[in-house]
Amino acid sequence: MSEPEDAAEQIAGLLDGIVRRQRRAGRESFGESVTHGQFRVLRTLDHAGRALRLSELAAQLGIVPRSATSVVDDLEAAGLVARQPDPDDRRATLVDLTPDGLKILSTLREKRRAVMADQLARLTPEEQQTLANLLQRLAGN
């Protein structure tokens, strides 16, 4: 293996470990009540700032509509999202966060932030900014 491939594998492994810690922190916060997929739905609805059609939600998540329907079913049963008819298309259904969904999302985000802040405390403020800049470049933002 060449050195760039070794570096790529090492970086991929390190990033995987960081993501696993973030997910574990979420599970510890809520037990098994909110999965990573459910968190993604809640976060996507929050970022949209409005109710979304199931098809829009699925597209934004990069999943098939049937999968989105299953996740929304579970979130609705837990009282974290609510469905409503689309006033512009009676065949479509809109999904939006409930107050409980917003509360859990806020709590989970804070827990994830705290876990990341704990990890980042090992770095100087300058190193943290360098890491953020490099990750933004890699993310293409």
Helices and strands as residue ranges (DSSP letters): H 3-30, H 36-48, E 52-53, H 54-61, H 65-77, E 81-86, E 89-97, H 99-120, H 125-139
